[in-house]
Structures are given as C-alpha cells and as structure tokens.
Amino acid sequence: MKLLVIGSGGREHALVWKLAQSPHVTQLWCAPGNAGIGLERLARNGARVECVNLGAEDLPKLLAFAQEKKAELTVVGPDNPLPLGIVDLFQKHELRIWGPNQQAAQFEASKVFAHRFMAKYGIPTARAGTFSNPKPAKAFAASLGGRCVVKADGLALGKGVLICANQVEAKRAVDEIMVSQAFGAAGARVVIQEFLEGPEVSLHALCDGKTAKLFPTAQDHKRALDGDLGLNTGGMGAYSPTPFLTETQLAETASKILEPFMRGCVAEGIDYRGILYPGVMLTPDGPKVLEFNARFGDPETQVYLTRLENDLVELLDASVSGALASVELKWRPLASVCVVMASGGYPGQYVKGNAITGLAAANALPNVSVFHAGTARVGEHVVTNGGRVLGVTALGPDLKAAQAAAYDAVEKIHFEGAQFRRDIAAKGLTISR
C-alpha cells in the first residue's frame, strides 16, 4: 500500500513513525516532512520514507503528486489544508484521503461556527459571545469582570487565544486581535468565553461519519514556562493517561460531548470522518468543551501513538470506509510523556539554523522516541528550523518512570538557545500520589 502523509511537524513525524510499522505499507512519502521523518524506514521492506518538497497548503501540486505516484491513501496531519478543501479535492478526483472535509473542518476553522453548534445541540461549554466589532466585544468582556478568554475566530497556529484576568487585559486582548490584527484575518471575529477553572484535558475520538471511538485521556501544556506561566504556545509537552477521569467518568464525558456532537452532525448533514479533538475543562459543574479541533493534537499525537497497539493504517482505513463500529482500540498499559524542546525566544522571535547534537544518544535509550518538529538537514548536520524543534517522548510502566525517562533523553540533546519546560506531567503526578 502506498501512503502520502501531509505535514512537517512533530505530529506528522509520529504519524509516519507509526504508519511505517504497518506490514501493509510498501512505500511512504511525506510532504514536506522534516529531517527526522526522512530517517524513518518501513517495517515491511526497509525502504526509507521519502520527503517531498511540497508545501502542506499547495493543494494542486499535492493532488498531482498523489495522482502521479498512485497513492492509495493520503493522511492529512496539520489543520490548514482541511478548511482549504484538500479532502474534497482529492475525493473529487477519486483518491482516498483521511481527514475531515471542508464542511466538517469548520469546527476548528471557525470558533464562531463551533460555539453556535454547541449551543444548538446542547454540548456543555462556557458562556460566550461572538463579535465582529471591538466595542460590544469589550462590553461583554466587562460583563464577565474581565476574567475571560478571547479567541480569534479563525486558525492562528494554535496561538490565537488570549487569557485575561481583568478588564484591562481583556480590552488589550480585543484590541490586539481585532484592531492591531496580531493574528491577521483570523481575528476579524472573536469568541469571548467566561474563564473556566479546573483541570484541562485533551480528548480525541476517531470518527467515520456515524461512529466515534474515544481515545484515553491526555493533557497538553500550552504555556511556555513552568507553572503554566508565560505566553500561549502550540504545546510544550503532553502525557497520557491522566489521573483526572476514571474509565466511568470518561465514558460519561463522552456521552455528554461525543453523542450530541455526532447527532448534530447527522442533523446538519456534516459527514465527519477523521479525528475530533475537543479540549475539555473539568469544572465543578462538569466537563465543558473549550474548543474543537479537527485533527490530531501536537504533542498529544506523540504520546497517543507510542501507546497505541492497533495498526494505524487499518484504523485510518476504517475511518475513511465508515467501518469503525466493528473496530476495538487497543492501548499499551503504559504511560507516555513528551517534552517539547523549543528554540530560544519561542513563541516569539527565534533563530533558525542552530546545529543539534545528541539525537542518536537520546534515541538509543530504551523506550525513547525523538520526534522531529522544526528541523532540517544541512549537509551531514541536523539543524533547528522552527519554534518547536523536537518532541522527546518516553514510555514507562507509570507516569513517574515515563517522565524520568523523557527528561533523561532531553539532557542528552543540545542546541544553542534550547528551552523546555521541566514540569511536564507534574500535575498528573501530584494528583496520582
């Protein structure tokens, strides 16, 4: 089976790593890929994964490549190609592709759309308002005492969310997004939500248009600095499972969120196939959805796929084919921790091109996988090429052991300006003691 994976980050490296283990795969391309993806080899025949210099948003060229190479399944990793209609384009040309179509991708591409859908179908979420004018937006934020979350409506690389503690910060956030246009056209409209308190968890469910199969829990760490301080980022680390929900509570949460979601999709004629990733806050009043994502989380993918026992090719094929009802997801009874190593200055300005050393030593440690995100190859050297550079991921018999193994691996890797949080999974360890 010939596969094409689209994307270049840590999520895509984890997808390629897992797909390459499938005996079904005879050839695998990644567009555009990164330095680590290009080192992966297929379990079936030892062939190396080939990185193709095509951008993830260059839909015509991606289509032409898939047609030329006769790719039998294309897997979309990042968010941007989905609302651009890559799934619809490939399907129009009778190519099999995994991911939500353009209509379904609105759940992530428009927070206004998602908020209205949740209100209509009774999915628990924060009290919120949607605005296209700064003045009423500021008035609504003031009605919440300034304790709120201001979100750009459109996609903003995971950074279009500003958390406010008072009215001064709320006004500044509205101006930053809507007036100064810090996130460009994504901020033409905003959603302002009341500030919710409680542990935040990442839920993922694999969908086939009719059935949703829930993953175990994971927790992301969005803030740049230890103790959840600093600026919001695309994610500085993750771990799975979390201790915040029992199996029974997880099933109850799913019934409150996934069941009305799937019912609403059927009622609206939305054929949702792919991953649904709701960020959920576990409030004293029960679980509430913060937002929906229409693709795998990053770095949640890294911790999920290191724990997943199933053949990923078979799961994605069942999702595309509408055959998930007969599939059972199987997970290794281990914990996984991913620590993101980022460039100095991230999520602000940073320098590219710094040489990375120690990758082989870290990868040689037992139960460790170093997933590349923002890397490139220059001659014989791997160099930094993005804000989030590596996702150092380790498995262990419990969370404490997995955390220790991940940080042991991090200590072996060096590049100028490297920054990382030292408290990934600490919340889980505090609760589970």
N, C-alpha and C positions, 0 to 999 in steps of 0.2 A: 504494500500500500504506500503510495506517495503522498506526503504531507507537506503543506506550506503553513508556517506559523508567521503571523504578522506582529511586529513589535521589536523593541530593542532593550527592554528594561529587565529588572530582576524577576518580575512576574513571568516574562517570556522565557528567560533562561530556565526557570523552574518548570515551566510547561514543556519546553524542549527536552530537558533532562528526564522528565517522567515519560513523555511520549517516546523517547528514544529507547526506553526499556521494553517497549511492546514488541513481541515477536511478529506483529502484523506489519511493522514499518520497514520498508525496504529502501526508502530514500526520504530525506527530510531537508527542507530549505527553511531559512528564517530571513525575513525581510524587515528591517535591515540587519538585525542581530547585533551582537557585540563580541568583544574579544573572548569571553568565556564560552558563549554559545558555539563559536567556531571550533572549540576544542572537544565538543561532545561527539561521541560515536554511538552508532546504532548497535543494540544488543544482537540483532539478527545476523548482521553481516560485517560488523566492524567498520562500516563506511562512516566517514566523518560528516557531521552536519555542515551544510554549506550556507554561509551568509551571503545574501544577495543585496547589492547596494540599491535598494528601492525604499523610498520613504513610506511609512505606515499610512499616510494620507494621500498617496499618489495612486488613487483608485484605478485609473485607466491602465497604468503600467503593471500594477499588481494583477489585474484581470488578464492582461496579455501574457504575463509570465505564467500564471496558473494554467491558461489555455495551452501555451506552448509546451509546458512540462507535463501536461495532463495530470495535474494534482488531483488526487481523489478526495481529499478533504483539506479545507483551509480553516485554520484556527485563528480567530481574531483575539489578540491579547489586550491592547490598550483601548481606552474609551473613545478617542476622537473619530476613528473610522466608522464607528457604528451609527451615530447620528448623520454622518455624511452619506450613509446608504450603501456601504460596501456589501452587506448581506443581500440586500435587494438586487444589486448589480450582478453579483455572482449567480444568484438564483435565476435571474432573468436569462443568463447565458448557460443555464442548466449545469452549474458547478455546485458541488456540495460544500457548504460553508457552515461553521459553527459560530453562533453568536446571535444576539437579538437583532431583529430587523429595525429599519429606521423608525417605524412607529413605536415599537417596544423600547427602543433606546431613549425615547423621551423621558423615561423615568429618571434617568441620570442627566440627560442633556438639558432638561428644564425643571428646576426645583419648583417653579410655579405649577407646572403640569402635575408633578408628583404630589404636591400639597393638596391640590384640588381633588385628585383621585383618592387620596387617603380620606379626605373629609367626606366624599361621596359614598365610599364603601366601608366606612366605619373602622378604618385601620387606626389604632391608637397612635397619636403623635402629639407634638407640642402645640399649644395655642399659637397661632401665627397669622400674619397678614402678608399680602403680596402687593408690591408697589412699583410704579414706573415713574414716580415723581418724588424728589427728596423731601419736600415739606410734609406730606402726610406720613411718609416713612419715619421721619424724626418724631412726629406726634405720636405714632403708635409705639415707637421705642420708649418714649417718655411715659406712656401709659403703663409700661412694664417696669417703670422705675430705672430704666437704662440697663437693667440686667437681662441681656438678650444675646442672641446670635444673629448676625447679619450675614446673609448668604447671597452671593451673586447668582443670578438665575441660571446662567449657562456654565459650560465647562471651563475650569480655570486651573487645570493641572493639579487638582486636589488642594489648592491654596485659596480659593475664593470664599473663605469662611472666616469671619472676624468675631471673636468672642468679647463681649463688653460687660464690664462690671458696674458701670454707672452711666448717667446721661451724657456726660462729656465724651466718654469713649464711644457711646452709641452714635452721637452726632458726627464724630470724627469718622467712624466706620462708614456711615451712609455717604458722607462727602467723598471719602476715599474711593468707594466703589462706584457711586453714581455720578459724581461731579468730576473728580480727578481721573476717573476711569482706569484705576490701577489694574483692573483685570480686563480692560478693553470692552468689546461688545458684550461679553458675558455679564457685565454689570448694568446693562440697560434697564433691567428689572431686578428687584431684590425680594427675597423672602426674609422676614424678620420673625424669629421664633422666641418664645419665652425661654429663659435659661432653665434647663432641667438638671437635676442633681442625681447622682447615683453612679454605679459602675457602668462604663460603656463597653459593649461587646460587639464584635463583628459576626453576623450570621451570614452564611452562604447556603444557597439552595440551587441544585441543578434542576432545570426545568425543561419540559418538552412540549409545552403548549397546553397540556392537560394535567400533568403530574409534576410535583415539586419534591425533590429528595433533599432533606436537610443534612448539612454537614455538622460536625461537632462545633463547639464554640471556639473562638479565638479572640484575642484582644490586641489592638493596634496601639501604638504610642505616637500621637500626632505632633506633640510639641517638640521643639528642637533640643531642649535641655532637660537634664534630670529634674525630677519632681514635677513634671508637666509644666515647666516654665519655658519662656522663650516663644518664638514665632511658630505658627502652624506650618507644618511641612506635609509632604506626601506620605510620610510614615517613617519613623526612625527605628522601628522594631516591632516584633509581634511574638506571641506564643500561643500554643494550643496543647491541651484543652485549658479552659479557665475554670476556677472553682466556684463561679458565681451562680451557676444554674445546675440543679440536679437533672437527671435524664427526664424526670417527670415534668419539672419546670420548663425544660427546653421544649418538650412536646406541647405544653400549654401555650408557651410563647409562640410556637409555630402555628398553633390553631388560631391565635388571635391576629397573626400577621399574614402568614402564607395563605391560609384558606380564603380569607376575604380578598386577598390580592389576586389569586387565581380566578375566583368567581368574578371579580371586577373585570379582569382581562377578557374573560369569555363574554361578559355582557357588553363590553366595549368593542369586541371584535379584534382584540390585540392578541396576536399569536406569539406568546413569549417563550422563546427557546434559547437557552444559554444559561448563564449564571445570573441569579438575582442575589444582590449583596446589600441587605439593609443594615445600616448602622443603627444599633438599638441602645437606648439608655434604660437601665433597670431602675426605675424611680420607685419611691414609696407607694405610688399609685399603680404600679405595674409597669410592664415593658412598654416603651414608646419609641416609634421609629423617628430617627433624626433625619435620615435621607435614604434614598435608594441609589444603588449603583448597578449598572448593567453589565458588569464584567468582574473578573476576579479582583480581589484586593491585592495591593502590593504594599507591605510584605506578607499579608496573610497567605498568599499562594505558596510561599516558600515553606511555611510551617504545615499547611494542609497537605501538600503533595509529598512531603517527606514522610507523612504518617499514612497516606492512602495506600491500601493494599490492592485495590482493583487496577485492572489495565485501563489506563486513561483513554486510550483510543476507543475501547469498547464503550466507555461511559459517554464520551462525546458523540459517538455514532448513535447511541440510543437516544440522546437528547435531540439530535437532528431528525431522527426517524420517528420520534413520538413513541418510543418503546421503553420508557423508563419505569413503567408500572411493575414490570417483572424483574427489575434490577435491584440488588441489595448492595448498598455501600458498605465497604469493609475497611476498618481502620486499625492500624497497629496500636496496641495498648501501651504506647509510649508518649512522652511529652516532647514537644519540639519548640525550640527558641531560635529566633532570628534577630541578630543585631545588625543594624544598618551602619556601615561606615560611610561617612559623607565627606565632601570637600569642605575645607575651611571656608566659613562665610555662608554656607548653605543654611536657610533657604534664600539668602540674599545673594550678592555677587560672589563669584568664586572663580578660581583659576583652573584651567584645564591643562592637561599635558604633563602632570607630575608622575614620575615613574613609581610603579607599585612593586614592592618586593615581599617575599614570604608567602606567596599564594600556594606554591607547591607544598611547603611545610604545613600550612594550615589544612589544605585538602587531604594531606596524608594522615591526619588524626582520625581515629575511629569515629564513625557515625557523624562526621562533619561534611557538609557540602557548602562550598563558597559560590554563591550565585552572583554573577556579574550584573550590574545595572548600567552605570555610566562609565564604561571602559572602552578603550580602543587599543589596537595593536600598532605599534610604530617600530618597524624592523623586528628585532627579537624581544622588544620590551612591551609590557602591558602598561598603559598609562591611564590616568583619570580623564574622563570625557563627559562628566555630568555632575550634578549636585549630589545625588545619592550614587555612590560608587559600587559598593558591594553589600550583599546580604549574607552575613556569615551565620550559617544555620546548623544546629546540632540537635540530635536526638538523645534522649536519656530515659532511664526507667522511671524517673519522676521529674518534676519541674526543676527542682534544685540541681539535679545532676545535669540536665539539659542546659540550664543557664550557665553552670560552671564550664561545661564543655565548649559552649559558644564563645565565652569570654577568653578561654584558653586559646582558641583559634584566632580570635581578634588580636591578641597580643603578639602573634607571630607575623602579622601583616603590617606593613609600614608604607606610608606615602606622605609627602610634605603637606602639613595642614590637616591631616586626618582628624575628624571629630566623630564621636559616637556617644550615645547615652550609656551610662553604667548601671541603669536601674531597670533594664528590660525584664519583665516578668516579676518584678519586685512586688507588685500588688497581689499577684496570684499567690506568691509565697507567704505574704502576710495573712491572707485570708485562710490559706490551707493549713497553717500551723495550729 
